[in-house]
C-alpha cells in the first residue's frame, strides 16, 4: 500500500488517529489508511482513485 497523499507531504501526519492505522481495501482493490478513507467517505461515497462506489472489502493491519 502506498502512503496517502497527506502522509507523503507530511511525514509526521497521523491522519487524526491515536493508534496505528489499519488498512481498508475497497471492492475495487484500492487500499487506504482506514482513518483517511473514513474521513473521505464523510463527503464522498466513491473510491478516491477510480471513482467507483466504495464498499469495504476488508479492513486489517498494515503488514508493511
N, C-alpha and C positions, 0 to 999 in steps of 0.2 A: 504494500500500500504506500503510495506517495504521500508526503506531507501535505496537509491542506494549505491553501494559499496564505492564511494568516500565520501558520507555523513557519512557512518558508520566509515570510517577510520579517517575522519577529521570533527569534529562537526562544525567547523567554515566554512566549504566548502559551497560556494554559487552557484556552477555549472555555474559560469560565468553570472549569471542573476542579474540585479539590482532590480528586482521586485520579489515578491513571485512566486515560480514556480507553474505552473498549472500541472495537471496530464494528461498524454496521455495514452490511452488504445489502444492496438492493436486488430485486429480481433481475435488474439489468446487468448485474455482476460488478457494478462500480462499488467501491468501498470508501468510507469516510470515517473520521473520528465520530463516535456516537454523539458527543457533545456538539460538534459542528453541524452534523446533518439534522439533529433535533432542532437547533436554532433556525436553520434554513427552512425546515418544514413548517415553522410557525407562520411563514409568509407565502410559501410556495409548496405545492404538493407534487413536484416533479424532481427528477434527478438533476443536480446542477450541471452535469456533463452532457447527458444525452437528451434531456427534456422529456423522458418517458415518465409516466405516472409512477411515483415512488411507492413501493411496497417493501417492507423489510423482509429479506430472505433469511438473514442470520445476523445475530449480534454475538460477538465473542471477544476474547482477549487478543490484543495485538501480539503476535508471536515474533515480531521483528525486534 
